[in-house]
Amino acid sequence: MSTNEQDFAALDLAARLAAEYRRDIAAAETVPVAGYGEIHARFDGPVPEHGCDAPSLIAELDSGARDGLRGIVAPRFYAWVNGSSHIAGVAADWLTSAWGQNGAGIPMSPASAAVEAVAARWLLELLDLPAESSVGLVSGATVANFVALAAARGEMLHRQGWDVEADGLYGAPNLRVLIGADAHNTVFSGLRYLGLGEKRVITIATDSLGRMLPGDLERALKASSDPGIVIGQAGQINTGVSDPFAEIVPMTHAAGGWVHVDGAFGLWARASEKHRHLLDGIEQADSMAIDGHKWLQTPYDCGFTIVRHEAAHRRAMDMQASYLTRDNAEFRHPGAYVPELSRRARGFAAWAMMKRLGRSGIAQMVDDDVRIAQAMAQGMAAIPGVEVLNQPELNQFMVRFGADRGEADGDRLTQATVDRIQQDAVCFMGTALWRGRLVMRVSVCSIATTDEDGRITVDAVRNAWEAVQACC
């Protein structure tokens, strides 16, 4: 077999093994995972002196890694807010890899740029956001927050006559950042990257579920005349609640500020007629970040930055060089809205998933996951000794075990129960800290999860909790 024939055979083998994996995991009753050390030992060794044939390396990769893969695409995975990498999106992503396109601009790949432009417009229409907004396709919400905050920083200083893109922050006018007490850590990463400092923020008090308190924000805005960037969230990572945008956006704008929203998963509620009221007022925010690999179910490496002020977005991100030709100036150039030059052509998979599910399919998925999360929370709350800390209004809720045993025992029993759940491998949940207490966090964010999966999950939690009580 020639080298070229070997490589094509490897493509065929990879497709067969991938389809086999997805079929197997969808039907699996349990999904146990081998540990890091075991997997590392299989792959470790000296650098090969000579290459091997392509089909053999694909077979070795599959056999060595498969039992160390976390079942993120399985229907009962709830530990983090992850989508299921829908097979249609995976297929589009395979084509993307095979095509080998650089998504930086129109001359590099007219098809990539055109499809990305359509995907960006579709996203705004699906979420009913202002059509004049610009959209950048990035790797995920962490970078999406960074890009949006770069636009916010630039615009807030631009209004004061300072060009931060040209002159940096040395000597720049003062700029405040105001953020809810229960914000996600990816936002702080963006502030750190931008030189705004993760510890210099003004913290705004929140309610018992993590919603920003408008009164506290209003007082903070009035405390100084320095312009401010207010960072809200759509979908608190533990409770799923969203900030009261109908109140905080107008008061921020009245104070001359910018509102950015970390909407990694919660912003998708805008696609649902049943749940979009939870985000009333968000359409007036200045920028937003959202993940595709959450409730759009794309493969990984898909996030979106949405900015209502295109000029600010472009000032923060656009790169110019003599070899980066910009013919057809009337068209959208992908590289003007993201920090990477060479990058994956992300628009193909994003377009494919919006085409595959459609407006009604995305809405139905959100509605189904919320309904399943609510039923699971009710089922777990009915188990003696189990406390559900919040009945979900979206797809997130928290659970404590041994609620009647005191705080220290509650932490210990919660950890022991989660350990047992992971060991049983019927479903997978993880832990988090909420207001100083250890909780089991449940995230329902997969199109693969069914009502029956929810019932199986409640039974698995009950069984694990009973086993822990019997031994602890």
C-alpha positions as CSV (number, residue, x, y, z in Angstrom):
1,M,0.0,0.0,0.0
2,S,1.4,3.4,-1.0
3,T,1.8,6.2,1.6
4,N,-1.1,8.1,0.0
5,E,-3.3,5.0,0.1
6,Q,-2.4,4.4,3.7
7,D,-3.4,7.8,4.7
8,F,-6.8,7.6,3.0
9,A,-7.3,4.2,4.7
10,A,-6.6,5.9,8.0
11,L,-9.4,8.4,7.3
12,D,-11.8,5.5,6.6
13,L,-10.8,3.7,9.8
14,A,-11.1,6.9,11.9
15,A,-14.7,7.4,10.5
16,R,-15.6,3.8,11.4
17,L,-14.1,3.9,14.9
18,A,-15.7,7.3,15.6
19,A,-19.2,6.1,14.6
20,E,-18.7,3.0,16.7
21,Y,-17.7,5.0,19.7
22,R,-20.8,7.3,19.4
23,R,-23.2,4.4,19.0
24,D,-21.6,2.5,21.9
25,I,-21.7,5.4,24.3
26,A,-25.2,6.4,23.5
27,A,-26.4,2.9,24.6
28,A,-24.0,2.4,27.5
29,E,-25.5,1.7,30.9
30,T,-22.3,2.8,32.6
31,V,-19.3,4.8,31.3
32,P,-16.3,4.0,33.6
33,V,-13.0,5.9,32.8
34,A,-9.4,4.7,33.1
35,G,-7.1,7.0,35.1
36,Y,-4.5,9.4,33.9
37,G,-1.5,7.3,35.0
38,E,-2.7,4.2,33.2
39,I,-3.4,6.1,29.9
40,H,-0.1,8.0,30.1
41,A,1.9,4.8,30.5
42,R,0.3,3.4,27.3
43,F,1.4,6.3,25.2
44,D,4.7,7.2,26.9
45,G,8.1,6.2,25.5
46,P,11.0,7.6,23.5
47,V,10.4,9.7,20.5
48,P,10.0,7.3,17.5
49,E,13.0,7.1,15.3
50,H,10.9,6.0,12.4
51,G,7.3,6.7,11.4
52,C,4.6,4.0,11.2
53,D,1.8,3.4,8.8
54,A,-1.3,5.6,9.3
55,P,-3.9,3.0,9.9
56,S,-1.8,1.4,12.7
57,L,-1.4,4.7,14.5
58,I,-5.2,5.4,14.3
59,A,-5.9,2.0,15.7
60,E,-3.4,2.5,18.5
61,L,-4.8,5.9,19.3
62,D,-8.3,4.5,19.6
63,S,-7.4,1.4,21.6
64,G,-5.2,3.3,23.9
65,A,-7.4,6.3,24.6
66,R,-10.9,5.2,24.4
67,D,-11.4,3.9,27.9
68,G,-9.8,7.1,29.2
69,L,-12.3,9.4,27.5
70,R,-14.8,11.2,29.8
71,G,-18.3,10.5,28.6
72,I,-19.1,14.1,27.8
73,V,-21.2,13.1,24.8
74,A,-23.1,10.5,26.8
75,P,-26.7,11.4,27.7
76,R,-26.2,11.4,31.4
77,F,-23.2,13.7,31.7
78,Y,-24.0,16.7,34.0
79,A,-20.7,17.7,35.6
80,W,-20.0,20.8,33.5
81,V,-22.1,22.8,31.1
82,N,-21.1,20.8,28.0
83,G,-23.1,20.0,24.9
84,S,-23.0,16.6,23.2
85,S,-20.9,17.5,20.1
86,H,-23.8,16.6,17.9
87,I,-22.9,14.1,15.2
88,A,-24.1,16.4,12.4
89,G,-21.7,19.1,13.7
90,V,-18.9,16.5,14.0
91,A,-19.4,15.5,10.4
92,A,-19.1,19.2,9.3
93,D,-16.1,19.5,11.5
94,W,-14.5,16.5,9.8
95,L,-14.9,18.2,6.5
96,T,-13.5,21.4,7.9
97,S,-10.4,19.5,9.0
98,A,-10.1,17.7,5.6
99,W,-10.5,21.0,3.7
100,G,-7.7,22.6,5.8
101,Q,-8.9,26.1,5.3
102,N,-7.5,29.1,7.2
103,G,-10.5,31.1,8.5
104,A,-8.7,34.4,8.7
105,G,-10.1,36.1,5.6
106,I,-11.8,36.1,2.3
107,P,-8.7,35.7,0.1
108,M,-7.6,32.6,2.1
109,S,-11.0,30.9,1.9
110,P,-14.0,32.6,0.2
111,A,-16.2,29.6,1.3
112,S,-15.2,29.8,4.9
113,A,-15.7,33.6,5.1
114,A,-19.1,33.4,3.4
115,V,-20.5,30.6,5.5
116,E,-19.2,32.3,8.7
117,A,-21.0,35.4,7.7
118,V,-24.2,33.5,7.3
119,A,-23.7,31.7,10.6
120,A,-23.1,35.1,12.3
121,R,-26.4,36.6,10.9
122,W,-28.3,33.4,11.8
123,L,-27.1,33.6,15.4
124,L,-28.4,37.1,15.8
125,E,-31.7,36.2,14.3
126,L,-32.0,33.0,16.5
127,L,-31.3,35.0,19.6
128,D,-33.4,38.1,18.5
129,L,-30.5,40.5,19.0
130,P,-29.9,43.7,17.1
131,A,-29.0,43.1,13.5
132,E,-26.3,45.7,13.4
133,S,-24.3,43.8,15.9
134,S,-20.9,42.4,14.8
135,V,-20.0,38.7,15.6
136,G,-16.6,37.1,16.0
137,L,-16.2,33.3,16.0
138,V,-13.7,32.3,18.6
139,S,-12.6,29.2,20.4
140,G,-15.1,29.5,23.3
141,A,-16.6,31.8,25.9
142,T,-13.3,32.6,27.6
143,V,-11.9,34.2,24.5
144,A,-15.3,35.6,23.6
145,N,-15.4,37.5,27.0
146,F,-11.8,38.7,26.3
147,V,-12.7,40.0,22.9
148,A,-15.8,41.8,24.1
149,L,-14.0,43.3,27.1
150,A,-11.3,44.5,24.7
151,A,-13.9,46.3,22.7
152,A,-15.5,47.7,25.9
153,R,-12.1,48.9,27.2
154,G,-11.3,50.6,23.9
155,E,-14.6,52.3,23.5
156,M,-14.8,53.6,27.0
157,L,-11.4,55.2,26.7
158,H,-12.1,56.3,23.1
159,R,-15.0,58.4,24.5
160,Q,-12.5,60.1,26.7
161,G,-10.2,60.9,23.9
162,W,-7.7,58.1,24.5
163,D,-6.6,55.6,21.9
164,V,-5.7,52.5,23.9
165,E,-5.0,50.4,20.8
166,A,-2.3,52.8,19.8
167,D,-1.1,54.2,23.1
168,G,-1.7,51.4,25.6
169,L,-2.8,51.9,29.2
170,Y,0.2,54.1,30.5
171,G,-1.3,57.4,31.4
172,A,-4.8,56.4,30.3
173,P,-7.9,57.9,32.0
174,N,-9.5,56.0,34.9
175,L,-11.8,53.1,34.0
176,R,-13.9,51.1,36.5
177,V,-15.1,47.5,36.2
178,L,-18.2,46.5,38.2
179,I,-19.0,42.9,38.4
180,G,-21.5,40.7,40.3
181,A,-20.2,38.7,43.3
182,D,-20.9,35.4,41.7
183,A,-19.4,35.9,38.3
184,H,-17.6,33.1,36.5
185,N,-13.8,33.0,36.6
186,T,-13.4,33.3,32.8
187,V,-14.4,36.9,33.0
188,F,-11.6,37.6,35.4
189,S,-9.2,35.9,33.0
190,G,-10.2,38.4,30.4
191,L,-9.7,41.4,32.7
192,R,-6.2,40.1,33.6
193,Y,-5.2,39.7,29.9
194,L,-6.4,43.2,29.2
195,G,-4.4,44.9,32.0
196,L,-7.6,45.8,33.9
197,G,-6.8,43.6,36.8
198,E,-8.8,40.8,38.2
199,K,-8.6,42.2,41.8
200,R,-9.3,45.9,41.0
201,V,-13.0,45.2,40.2
202,I,-15.8,46.7,42.2
203,T,-17.9,43.8,43.4
204,I,-21.7,44.2,43.3
205,A,-23.8,42.3,45.8
206,T,-26.0,39.5,44.6
207,D,-29.1,37.8,45.9
208,S,-29.3,34.2,47.3
209,L,-29.1,32.7,43.8
210,G,-26.4,35.0,42.4
211,R,-28.4,37.7,40.7
212,M,-26.9,41.2,40.7
213,L,-28.7,43.6,43.0
214,P,-29.7,46.7,41.0
215,G,-29.7,48.9,44.1
216,D,-26.1,48.0,44.9
217,L,-25.1,48.6,41.3
218,E,-26.8,52.0,41.2
219,R,-25.0,53.1,44.3
220,A,-21.7,52.0,42.9
221,L,-22.2,53.8,39.6
222,K,-23.1,57.0,41.4
223,A,-20.0,56.8,43.7
224,S,-17.7,58.0,40.9
225,S,-17.8,59.9,37.7
226,D,-15.3,57.6,36.1
227,P,-16.8,55.5,33.2
228,G,-17.6,51.9,34.0
229,I,-17.8,48.5,32.4
230,V,-20.5,46.5,34.1
231,I,-20.2,42.8,33.6
232,G,-23.4,40.8,34.0
233,Q,-24.2,37.2,33.4
234,A,-26.9,35.1,31.7
235,G,-26.9,31.8,33.4
236,Q,-25.0,31.7,36.7
237,I,-22.8,28.6,36.6
238,N,-24.3,27.0,39.7
239,T,-27.9,28.2,39.8
240,G,-28.6,29.1,36.2
241,V,-30.2,32.4,37.1
242,S,-29.6,35.6,35.1
243,D,-29.1,39.2,36.1
244,P,-32.0,41.7,35.9
245,F,-31.0,43.2,32.6
246,A,-34.1,45.3,32.2
247,E,-32.9,47.3,35.3
248,I,-29.1,47.2,35.2
249,V,-28.7,48.0,31.5
250,P,-30.6,51.3,31.4
251,M,-29.0,52.5,34.7
252,T,-25.5,51.7,33.4
253,H,-26.2,53.5,30.1
254,A,-27.5,56.5,32.0
255,A,-24.2,56.6,33.8
256,G,-22.3,56.5,30.5
257,G,-21.2,52.9,31.0
258,W,-20.9,49.7,28.9
259,V,-22.7,46.5,29.8
260,H,-21.1,43.2,28.9
261,V,-22.9,39.9,29.4
262,D,-21.2,36.5,30.0
263,G,-23.9,34.4,28.5
264,A,-21.9,31.2,27.8
265,F,-25.0,29.0,28.0
266,G,-27.8,31.1,29.4
267,L,-28.0,33.4,26.4
268,W,-29.4,30.4,24.4
269,A,-32.6,30.9,26.5
270,R,-33.4,33.7,24.0
271,A,-34.1,31.0,21.4
272,S,-37.0,29.7,23.5
273,E,-40.4,31.4,23.7
274,K,-40.9,29.7,27.1
275,H,-37.8,31.0,28.7
276,R,-36.6,34.1,26.9
277,H,-38.4,36.3,29.5
278,L,-35.6,35.4,31.9
279,L,-33.4,37.6,29.8
280,D,-35.7,40.6,29.2
281,G,-33.6,43.7,28.5
282,I,-30.4,41.8,27.5
283,E,-30.9,42.9,23.9
284,Q,-29.8,46.4,24.9
285,A,-26.5,45.2,26.3
286,D,-23.4,46.4,24.5
287,S,-21.6,43.0,24.2
288,M,-22.1,39.4,24.9
289,A,-20.2,36.1,25.0
290,I,-21.8,32.7,24.2
291,D,-20.5,29.2,23.5
292,G,-21.5,27.1,20.5
293,H,-20.3,23.9,22.1
294,K,-22.8,24.3,24.9
295,W,-26.5,24.6,23.8
296,L,-25.8,24.7,20.1
297,Q,-24.1,21.3,20.5
298,T,-21.3,22.1,18.1
299,P,-17.9,20.3,18.5
300,Y,-15.4,22.1,20.6
301,D,-13.6,25.2,19.4
302,C,-16.7,27.3,18.8
303,G,-17.7,30.4,20.7
304,F,-19.2,33.8,19.7
305,T,-18.5,37.4,20.6
306,I,-21.4,39.7,19.9
307,V,-20.9,43.5,20.0
308,R,-23.5,46.1,19.3
309,H,-20.9,48.6,18.3
310,E,-19.0,47.3,15.3
311,A,-16.5,50.1,15.1
312,A,-15.4,49.4,18.7
313,H,-15.2,45.7,17.9
314,R,-13.0,46.3,14.9
315,R,-10.8,48.8,16.6
316,A,-10.0,46.2,19.2
317,M,-9.3,43.2,17.0
318,D,-8.6,44.2,13.4
319,M,-5.2,43.3,12.0
320,Q,-3.6,44.9,8.9
321,A,-0.7,43.8,6.8
322,S,0.3,44.3,3.2
323,Y,-0.1,40.6,2.4
324,L,-3.6,40.5,4.0
325,T,-5.5,41.9,1.0
326,R,-9.0,43.2,1.6
327,D,-10.8,43.0,-1.7
328,N,-14.6,43.3,-1.7
329,A,-14.7,45.8,1.1
330,E,-18.5,45.5,1.3
331,F,-18.2,42.0,2.6
332,R,-17.6,40.8,6.2
333,H,-13.9,39.9,6.8
334,P,-13.7,37.2,9.6
335,G,-10.3,38.3,10.8
336,A,-11.6,41.8,11.8
337,Y,-13.4,40.4,14.9
338,V,-11.1,37.9,16.5
339,P,-7.6,37.9,18.0
340,E,-6.3,35.0,15.9
341,L,-5.0,35.2,12.4
342,S,-4.4,31.6,11.5
343,R,-7.4,29.7,12.8
344,R,-9.9,27.0,12.2
345,A,-12.8,27.7,9.8
346,R,-15.3,27.7,12.6
347,G,-18.3,28.8,10.6
348,F,-18.8,25.5,8.9
349,A,-19.8,23.5,12.0
350,A,-21.8,26.5,13.5
351,W,-23.7,26.8,10.2
352,A,-24.3,23.1,10.1
353,M,-25.8,22.9,13.6
354,M,-28.1,25.8,13.0
355,K,-29.2,24.2,9.7
356,R,-29.6,20.8,11.3
357,L,-31.7,21.9,14.2
358,G,-33.4,25.0,12.9
359,R,-35.0,27.6,15.1
360,S,-37.7,25.2,16.4
361,G,-35.2,22.4,17.1
362,I,-32.9,24.7,19.2
363,A,-35.9,26.0,21.1
364,Q,-37.2,22.5,21.7
365,M,-33.8,21.3,23.0
366,V,-33.6,24.2,25.5
367,D,-37.2,23.6,26.7
368,D,-36.6,19.8,27.0
369,D,-33.3,20.2,29.0
370,V,-35.0,22.7,31.3
371,R,-37.9,20.4,31.9
372,I,-35.7,17.5,32.6
373,A,-33.5,19.5,35.0
374,Q,-36.6,20.6,36.9
375,A,-37.9,17.0,37.1
376,M,-34.5,15.7,38.3
377,A,-34.4,18.4,41.0
378,Q,-37.8,17.5,42.2
379,G,-36.9,13.8,42.2
380,M,-33.7,14.3,44.2
381,A,-35.5,16.6,46.6
382,A,-37.9,13.8,47.5
383,I,-35.0,11.5,48.6
384,P,-34.7,11.6,52.4
385,G,-31.5,13.4,53.6
386,V,-31.0,15.1,50.2
387,E,-31.4,18.9,49.9
388,V,-31.8,20.6,46.6
389,L,-30.6,24.2,47.1
390,N,-32.4,25.7,44.1
391,Q,-35.3,24.6,42.0
392,P,-33.9,25.4,38.5
393,E,-35.5,28.1,36.4
394,L,-33.1,27.1,33.7
395,N,-30.8,24.0,33.5
396,Q,-28.6,24.3,36.6
397,F,-29.2,23.2,40.2
398,M,-27.2,22.2,43.3
399,V,-27.6,19.4,45.8
400,R,-26.4,18.7,49.3
401,F,-26.3,15.3,51.1
402,G,-26.8,14.8,54.8
403,A,-28.5,18.2,55.2
404,D,-29.4,17.4,58.8
405,R,-25.9,16.4,59.9
406,G,-24.3,19.9,60.1
407,E,-22.1,21.8,57.7
408,A,-18.9,19.8,58.1
409,D,-20.6,16.4,57.8
410,G,-22.7,17.8,54.9
411,D,-19.5,18.6,53.0
412,R,-18.0,15.2,53.8
413,L,-21.2,13.3,52.8
414,T,-21.7,15.3,49.7
415,Q,-18.1,14.5,48.5
416,A,-18.5,10.9,49.4
417,T,-21.8,10.6,47.5
418,V,-20.4,12.3,44.4
419,D,-17.4,10.0,44.5
420,R,-19.7,7.0,44.6
421,I,-21.8,8.4,41.7
422,Q,-18.7,8.7,39.7
423,Q,-17.5,5.3,40.6
424,D,-20.9,3.7,39.7
425,A,-20.6,5.5,36.3
426,V,-24.3,5.4,35.5
427,C,-24.2,9.2,35.3
428,F,-21.5,11.8,36.0
429,M,-21.7,14.8,38.2
430,G,-19.1,17.0,39.9
431,T,-18.8,19.3,42.9
432,A,-18.5,23.0,43.4
433,L,-18.4,25.5,46.3
434,W,-21.4,27.7,46.9
435,R,-21.3,30.3,49.6
436,G,-18.7,28.2,51.4
437,R,-20.5,24.9,51.2
438,L,-19.6,21.9,49.0
439,V,-22.4,21.0,46.6
440,M,-23.1,18.6,43.8
441,R,-23.7,20.7,40.7
442,V,-26.0,19.3,38.0
443,S,-25.9,20.8,34.5
444,V,-28.4,19.5,31.9
445,C,-27.1,20.8,28.6
446,S,-27.2,17.9,26.1
447,I,-29.6,17.2,23.2
448,A,-29.0,13.5,24.0
449,T,-30.5,13.7,27.5
450,T,-34.1,12.3,27.7
451,D,-36.8,12.1,30.3
452,E,-35.8,8.5,30.9
453,D,-32.2,9.5,31.4
454,G,-33.4,11.9,34.1
455,R,-35.3,9.1,35.9
456,I,-32.3,6.8,35.7
457,T,-30.1,9.6,37.1
458,V,-32.4,10.2,40.1
459,D,-32.3,6.5,40.8
460,A,-28.5,6.4,40.5
461,V,-28.2,9.3,43.0
462,R,-30.6,7.6,45.4
463,N,-28.5,4.4,45.2
464,A,-25.2,6.2,45.7
465,W,-26.6,8.1,48.7
466,E,-27.9,5.0,50.3
467,A,-24.6,3.2,49.8
468,V,-22.8,6.1,51.5
469,Q,-25.1,6.1,54.4
470,A,-24.6,2.4,54.9
471,C,-20.9,2.8,55.2
472,C,-20.4,6.3,56.6
